[in-house]
Amino acid sequence: MAEASGSRQVVIVGGGLAGLFAARAMRNAPVQVTLLDRAEHHLFPPLLYQCATGILSQGKIAYPLRELLHKLRNVEFELAEVTGLDAEQRRVLARRPLGEQVEFGYDYLILAAGVRQSYFGHDEYAAFAPGMKTVEDALKIRRRIFGAFEMAETATDPDERRRWLTFVLVGAGPTGVELAGQVREVATKTLRKEYRHIEPEDARVLLFDGGKAPLAMFGPKLSAMAARDLKKLGVEMHMGSIVTEADPRGVQVKDHDGKVTRYEAGTILWTAGVQAPALAAMVAKATGAEQDRAGRLCVDKDLTIPGHPDILVTGDMMSLDRLPGVAEVAMQTGHYAGHKVTLESIDQTFDKPFRYHDLGSAAYICRGRAVVSTKRLHFGGFPGWVAWLFIHIGFLTGWRNRIGALFSWWFAFTRDMRRERTFTIDDMPIRVFSEHAEAEAEAAVSARPAVTPASTHKQP
């Protein structure tokens, strides 16, 4: 850590929107900042689904943290994962990539580590029903989606082919709705002429949610508009339905009448629920902080943990006034935390409570259709889609990413081209795709240990 004599030390955990805005807010403060993250990039999560469906490359929604921070002379980045906290001694314990343990002292600690996918007590589902919180998740989903069409193309059994052409999405919030619409557009536009033995348009997209309508948080008017557009697109919505069991070959669902139905599916994507990372429980144990039902840390109005004015919690990891887990909250809490530390570092008091300014929300449905909800305006359709484009271009980090996204959108929206869908047979998660294929592979390896994989996977 680059330390200056007499300067206060600030540690930021997490290089997402909250962490980045906190670091930027302290650019001129007389403090030395160390930003810790287990990833070397800053990510823009609202566009992960476009990376997962082949419109954008991961490089267009992620940006190297060192490049973003290099002009902030008082900020240093360290690739490390936090493993412990000593709140009494004000020390953060972390592990570097090769396992080396390291400690960072702090005068202020800003927690901005985000959240992870929640499987409501069934973490075993993660192996075959990926969520979408990281670049790795998006790339995994991309392989599942496009790989499913490849598996259907070579399937000889009609039932097996139908299974591969069935996509299940659990959760009808913004991520689930956006992903469901994109899978249908992949099937009906991008891939419609590329296969010889299947009709990609036959792909079924099943959207399950325990609520009464998709995008319920947008209000009844926009929710109904989204439902209408999804239905027109061919998405089969099962509202009031709860997934009670899941396995690599499908899901079991209980509807609002209590009827249980089994749905065979080749691809299951989990977009319902979030929970705080293990770091939150670690901090709660070290500080005595309370946690909400999702494990997020409960904070005071100034974002500090009660009894610990030197620890601030920002973004999705924080629980305050039922604020939603959206990008605007992360950016505003990050800026507030950085501004607070800046003023206190020059011995000025800062007792102004955090106040969230709701800038609205937007969700993409399909090409030419989106919904936008602000404090005063609620609209959708084509005007909503245009507004969605401007909002997301404005929030992307770096002009290179903005211009690159515009070019990618141009080809995707005008020529149905999704060029970011490269994968090989080695990338396809065969163990998840088919239990039968796994059993056959294991039997083949046992019987012919000297045979190479290339000779045991002949094309029909």
Number of C-alpha atoms within 10 A of each C-alpha: 15 11 14 12 6 9 14 18 21 25 26 27 26 23 26 25 28 33 32 23 21 30 30 19 19 25 20 12 21 18 23 24 28 24 25 25 24 18 18 17 20 22 25 21 21 19 21 24 26 21 24 29 26 26 25 26 23 21 16 21 25 21 20 13 22 16 10 15 18 12 11 15 12 21 23 20 19 18 17 23 21 23 15 16 21 15 17 9 9 15 17 19 16 22 17 14 10 7 10 9 14 14 15 16 18 22 17 22 27 27 29 29 29 28 22 18 19 19 19 12 7 10 11 11 19 15 13 22 25 20 28 25 19 15 23 12 16 24 25 18 23 23 21 28 25 21 24 23 23 16 20 26 18 15 18 12 10 10 12 18 21 18 23 27 28 23 26 24 24 26 25 26 20 22 23 26 26 21 26 30 21 24 23 23 20 22 22 19 16 19 18 16 13 10 13 9 11 20 18 23 17 15 25 22 25 19 24 27 23 19 17 14 21 29 24 17 14 22 13 13 13 22 18 16 20 27 19 12 18 23 13 10 18 19 22 17 21 21 18 15 23 20 18 11 13 19 16 19 18 21 18 15 20 17 17 15 8 10 9 14 13 13 15 23 25 27 26 28 24 22 26 22 15 20 20 23 18 14 22 24 18 17 20 18 13 14 18 14 19 18 18 13 9 16 21 26 26 21 22 17 15 21 26 22 23 18 11 16 13 17 24 27 31 31 28 26 27 32 24 19 11 7 13 14 16 14 18 20 23 26 19 22 28 30 22 25 29 26 21 23 28 21 15 12 19 11 9 11 11 13 9 10 11 16 12 13 10 12 10 15 19 23 23 25 26 23 17 14 20 26 26 22 19 13 10 6 9 17 18 25 20 14 14 21 23 15 16 21 15 10 13 16 16 12 13 22 19 15 11 12 19 18 14 16 20 14 12 20 20 14 14 19 14 9 11 19 18 21 15 18 18 11 13 8 10 7 13 19 15 17 15 18 21 17 13 10 13 14 12 12 17 12 12 14 15 10 10 11 11 8 11 10 12 7 8 12 10 7 6 6
